[in-house]
Amino acid sequence: MVLQCRDNTTGEIVYSLLQQWDPATAIDTGPTAAELAEQAANAVTVPVPAVRTWPAGGTGLVNLPVWLHVDNWAVMSASASAGGLTATVEAVPVRALWTLGTEVVVCGDAGTEWTPGASSSSCSYTFRRSSGTDQGGLAPVSVSVVWHLRWSATDGQVGDLGEVTSPAAAFGLRIEESQALVAPGRG
């Protein structure tokens, strides 16, 4: 390949460069699929978990399970494109990390939403003491969601970007004790 520069007035060659070029060598046309995937990953912002618990109203009982649920448990995606190539990143929620006092509960899904007649949850915790001695009378609870990021490109390439953890949602639950009195039967 030859690059030549000519004087506009005279047409005389004022600069000439001979550059060897091998047509079998690829020309850099822009970012790679992996670089586009990184750009797309930067556009994915994993949310703070939106949570619900049952019994509703935030008051549970000692020795009865509290159902735990993440409302915004959904696959997210983002794409980046350049030079006819597009990379799409998919962020998939894989587990919720619930911290309840000093214990951690790991749930592999959003948790079951309570409905009348439902008998068990895929994500719950049973408090063994009341929250009466906790600050403000509330048992401290927080939850983060771990997301797995994978990417695919329009040229068939795929990759794995590992896991990221959301910021934690923190709140308190009132846990009360219920006392029962057993009276002898009448005879």
C-alpha positions in Angstrom: 0.0 0.0 0.0 1.3 3.4 -0.9 0.3 6.7 0.7 1.1 9.8 -1.3 0.4 13.5 -0.5 0.5 16.0 -3.4 0.8 19.8 -3.5 -2.7 21.1 -4.5 -1.2 23.8 -6.7 1.5 22.0 -8.6 0.4 18.3 -8.2 3.9 17.5 -7.1 4.3 14.5 -4.7 5.5 16.1 -1.4 5.3 12.9 0.8 5.2 9.2 0.0 5.0 6.2 2.3 5.2 2.6 1.3 3.5 0.4 3.8 3.4 -3.4 3.5 0.0 -4.9 4.0 -1.0 -8.5 4.1 -4.6 -9.1 3.2 -4.7 -12.2 5.4 -4.1 -9.9 8.5 -7.2 -8.7 10.1 -7.7 -4.9 10.3 -8.7 -3.6 13.7 -12.3 -2.4 13.1 -13.3 -1.6 16.7 -13.9 -3.1 20.1 -14.0 -6.9 20.5 -17.1 -8.8 21.6 -15.6 -9.1 25.1 -15.0 -5.3 25.3 -18.6 -4.6 24.2 -19.7 -7.1 26.8 -17.9 -5.1 29.5 -19.5 -1.9 28.3 -23.0 -3.6 28.4 -22.2 -5.0 31.9 -21.4 -1.5 33.1 -25.0 -0.5 32.0 -26.5 -3.2 34.2 -27.3 -1.9 37.7 -28.5 -4.6 40.0 -31.2 -3.2 42.3 -31.5 -3.1 46.0 -33.9 -6.0 46.9 -37.6 -5.0 47.3 -38.8 -7.3 50.1 -42.0 -8.6 51.7 -42.4 -10.8 54.7 -45.4 -12.7 56.1 -47.1 -12.5 58.5 -47.9 -9.2 56.9 -47.4 -6.0 59.0 -43.9 -7.0 60.2 -44.9 -8.9 63.3 -44.1 -12.6 63.7 -44.2 -15.1 66.5 -41.4 -17.0 68.1 -41.2 -20.6 66.8 -43.4 -19.9 63.8 -41.7 -19.3 60.4 -41.6 -15.9 58.8 -41.8 -16.1 55.0 -39.2 -14.1 53.1 -39.6 -12.8 49.6 -37.7 -10.6 47.1 -40.2 -8.9 44.8 -37.7 -7.6 42.1 -36.2 -11.1 41.3 -36.1 -10.9 37.5 -33.5 -11.4 34.8 -32.0 -8.1 33.5 -30.1 -7.4 30.3 -28.2 -4.7 28.5 -26.4 -4.5 25.1 -23.6 -2.6 23.5 -22.9 -2.3 19.8 -20.1 -1.1 17.5 -19.1 -1.9 13.9 -22.0 -4.3 13.3 -21.2 -6.4 16.4 -23.5 -6.5 19.4 -22.8 -8.0 22.8 -25.7 -8.6 25.3 -25.2 -9.2 29.0 -27.8 -11.1 31.0 -27.8 -10.7 34.8 -29.7 -13.6 36.4 -30.5 -13.6 40.2 -29.1 -16.8 41.7 -29.5 -16.5 45.5 -30.7 -14.3 48.2 -28.5 -13.8 51.3 -30.7 -13.0 54.3 -29.0 -11.9 57.5 -31.3 -12.3 60.5 -29.6 -11.2 63.6 -26.4 -13.2 63.7 -27.6 -16.0 61.3 -27.5 -16.1 57.5 -30.1 -17.9 55.4 -29.3 -18.6 51.8 -32.3 -19.0 49.4 -31.9 -20.2 45.8 -35.0 -18.3 44.7 -37.2 -15.2 45.4 -39.1 -17.0 48.1 -42.8 -18.1 47.9 -45.4 -15.4 48.1 -48.0 -16.1 50.8 -51.5 -16.9 49.5 -54.5 -18.2 51.5 -54.1 -22.0 51.8 -50.3 -22.0 51.1 -48.6 -24.3 53.6 -44.9 -23.7 53.2 -42.3 -21.3 51.7 -39.2 -21.9 49.8 -37.5 -19.2 51.9 -38.3 -18.7 55.5 -36.8 -18.2 58.9 -38.0 -19.2 62.4 -37.0 -16.8 65.2 -36.3 -18.6 68.5 -36.6 -15.5 70.7 -38.6 -12.3 70.8 -37.2 -9.0 69.4 -38.1 -7.3 72.7 -34.4 -6.9 73.7 -33.3 -5.7 70.2 -32.8 -2.0 69.5 -36.2 -0.4 69.0 -37.8 -3.8 69.7 -37.1 -4.9 66.2 -35.0 -7.9 65.0 -32.5 -6.6 62.5 -32.9 -8.1 59.0 -31.0 -7.4 55.8 -30.9 -9.1 52.4 -28.7 -8.9 49.3 -29.1 -10.7 46.0 -26.2 -12.4 44.1 -26.5 -12.1 40.3 -24.6 -14.1 37.7 -23.5 -12.2 34.6 -23.1 -14.0 31.2 -22.7 -12.5 27.7 -23.3 -13.5 24.1 -22.4 -11.7 20.9 -23.9 -11.6 17.5 -20.8 -13.3 16.1 -21.4 -16.4 18.3 -18.9 -15.6 21.0 -20.0 -16.1 24.6 -18.5 -15.4 28.0 -18.9 -15.4 31.7 -18.4 -12.2 33.8 -18.9 -13.9 37.2 -21.1 -12.7 40.0 -22.0 -9.4 41.5 -23.9 -8.7 44.8 -26.6 -6.1 45.1 -26.6 -3.5 47.8 -28.4 -4.7 50.9 -31.9 -3.8 51.9 -32.2 -3.5 55.7 -35.3 -3.4 57.9 -36.6 -4.6 61.3 -39.2 -7.2 62.2 -41.1 -7.3 65.5 -41.1 -10.8 66.8 -43.4 -11.5 69.8 -44.0 -14.4 72.1 -47.4 -15.9 72.5 -48.2 -17.6 75.8 -50.7 -20.4 76.1 -52.4 -21.7 79.2 -53.6 -25.2 79.4 -56.4 -25.7 81.8 -57.5 -29.1 83.1 -60.7 -30.4 81.4 -64.0 -30.5 83.2 -65.1 -33.8 84.2 
